[in-house]
Amino acid sequence: MIFQNIMQKRIGTLIPISALFSSAQPKNNKGTFAAGLIFLDWLEKTHQSAWQLLPLYQTQLEPGSTTKRVPSPYKSYGIGIDPKYLPASFVNHYPTEAEKKNFILNNSDWIHDYALFCALADYFQTDDWRKWDHNLKSRDANALVYWRNKLTQEIDKYITIQWQLHQSYMQLHNKAKKLHISLQGDLPFYICIQSPLVWAHQSVFDLEKDGSMQYISGVPNIPPSFFGRQIWGHPLYNWESKENWENIISLWKIRLRYLAGLFDLIRLDYSKAFYNYGAMSVINKQNDGYRKGPGTVVFEELINFCKKLELSVFVEDSGNKIEEMRESMRILNSPGVKILRFGLDEKKDIVIGEYADVLHYPEFTVAYTTTHDTETLLGYLYKLTPEQKQRLAIAANVAYYPDDKTFAKTLRDAVLTSPAQAVIIPIQDWLLTTERINTPGTELPINDPNWNFHLNIPIENLPTHF
């Protein structure tokens, strides 16, 4: 658990597995769990004890494509592991009948629908289930039986692939445990429409009878929106029908139970949406707005469920209108986050003390320099005027240096030595580079340039002193 011993600070790195490669391994092991094994050695050499990974799920197919997938891990199936992470050494590693039976039993709340969904996506050459036969879209019981019998071999193939992936991942996890390194997961708030979970649990979402959506996820361009209007495109949960809450909670528990088998702790992404969330009109952006979420009763039930699973959780509590959520976090003893990048709002030219005052970060928090959605620390400083950087230095209680790399290192060191007992540094901020992972609000449905970050040096050449 990340706060198991408040006297011992946890320092870790944020980097997706897909960004890694090793000079000691074949090219087809780039970005796989095999590369992750090597990266754990680097974490140990640099005396780190945590690794934050981006979601490991398979992402949806690009519109019109039968093979190419969108790069964003936040537009994913929301369950299972992406086959791209499977090392070459596991491709021909097959389970015994007993091993397969046990794997199915331990994952029975998702694996059957997942494997059938993948087999059907291959058959119909699309993972948009709304384009499948009508009796499959509506999940007619007889149709499901028919297609399970028709696609038995294909279903078995996808179950086997997931068994291989989970075996490979557990090799990674077991090594991390031996090195006393926590693997930190990420739970996206939303799931893409092209997901086996959405297909199997349609009543949970705000969908029309044909599966179409009048409103989708995103952020309205209403002040104080930081990145402007954002269209994410996921189906919204049907919170407005209170009698449906139990079904929504059940789906969340399936997702949490699954992550509890993979990670030592998880970050709850976009947690404020339990209290208020954006609803983006697909017809007229003038109809964009915010809706009220289920609030404290659901938020607290899910946090308490994580505790029963012995899954440590921390909450992304950045943004506006989060006072009620933070009160629940205080009652539940759940840590939040502090992100130095938001310490100075360059658009409004104001200091945000909550994030800038590194010297007074709460102990019970997870501190970041930047995140996967922002510029890197060096890239951020390049945007600021000398006067703004000086104001940030004063707010952070550090010395100001005109040289941006020196100043970035100074700010990074301030976060590392802050009172926060957990600190996560994106790999770009260790290396003081400017390549960012994602620019919110700029994602494209086809050929999206975001989420394609890769290291330009092998793991073995990463520096070990900073």
C-alpha positions, 0 to 999 in steps of 0.5 A: 500500500502506498501509504503503509508507512508514513515515515517512508516516502515512495518515489516512482515514475510514470511511463506507459509500457508501450514506450519502453524498449531494451537493447538486450531484447528482440525488436518484437519485444518492444513495449511488451511486458518483457521490456517492463521486466528490464525497466523494473531493474532501472527503477531499483537502480534509481532507488524508486519504489513505484511505477505508474502505468497507463491503462493496459486495456485494448483500445477501440478500432478506428472508424472504418478499420478492421485492424488499426486501433486508436492509440488512447488507452482511455478509449478502451474496452475497459477490461482484459489486457491488450495483446500488444503487450504479450512478449514473444516468449509467451506466444507459444505458451499454452495452458493446461485444461486445469489452468484454463478452467481455473482462469475462466472461473477466476474471471467469470464475471467478464471473460465470457462476454469479452471472448465472444465480443472479440470473436464477433468483432472478427466475424463482422469485421468491426467492434462496433456492436451496433452494426452487428445483427439485430438479435446480437445487438439486443443480446437475444438469449438464443442468438448468444447460444447460437454464436457461442456454438458457431465461434467456439474455436475463436472464443477459445483463442481469445480466452487463451490469449488473455491467459497468456497475457495474465501469466506474462503480467504476473511475472512482471508483478511478481518481480516488482514485489520482490524488488518492493516496487508497487505497480500503480494502475489507472481506472478511466472513469468512462468506457468506449462504446465499442466495448464488451462491457458496454455491449453486455451491460447496455442498461447501465448507459445512456443509450437509445434503443439502437445504441446511438447516443444523444449525449457523450462524455467530454468537457463543455467550454464553460469557465473555468474549463482549462483545456476548452471544449473537449469531446471524449465520445464515451457513453454516459452512465445512466445516473438520471435513472436512480433505480439503475444505480445498483446495476451501474455500481455492479459494473464498477465493482467488476472493473475494480475487482479485476484491477485488484488482481493486477495492481497494488494501488490505482488512481481513480481518474476524473473522480469529480464526475461522480458529483458533476460531469460534462454531457456533450451534445452530438447534435448541437454544442449549444446544448452542452452542459453539466449534469449532477452525478450520484454523489457521495453515496456511490463514491463512498460505496466504491471506495469502501469496496476497494478497501474490502479488496485490499486495493489501495486507491487515490483520487484525482481531485483536481478541478472545480466543484470538488468540495463535497468529494474532498469531504468524503475523501477526508472521511474515508481517509483517501489521498488526493493529488497535487500537480505542480504543473497547475501551480501557475495558470498562465492563461489567467496569469495567477498563482494557484497556491494549492499546487504551487506551494510545494513546501506545504503539500499534505503528507497524505497525498500523491504529488506530481510534477506534470501528468500524461495530459499536460506539457512536460515540466520543461515544456511548461517552463518554455511557455512562461515569461521570465516574470511568470517563472519568477512568481512560480519560484516564489510560490514554490519556495525555490530559487529561480534560474534563468536557464529552464533546465536548471529551473525545471530540475529545481522544481522537480527536486522541490516536489521530490523533497516535499512533505508528500509521502508519494511522488510520481515523476513522468519519465520526461521530467526525469530526463528533462525533455519536452515530448508530451504524451497527450494534448487534451482537446486535440484527439482525432478519430483517425491517425491521432498523433497523441498517445504515441510517446516512445523513449528514443533510447533503450532502458539500459541507457537511461541515466541512473543519477539525477 
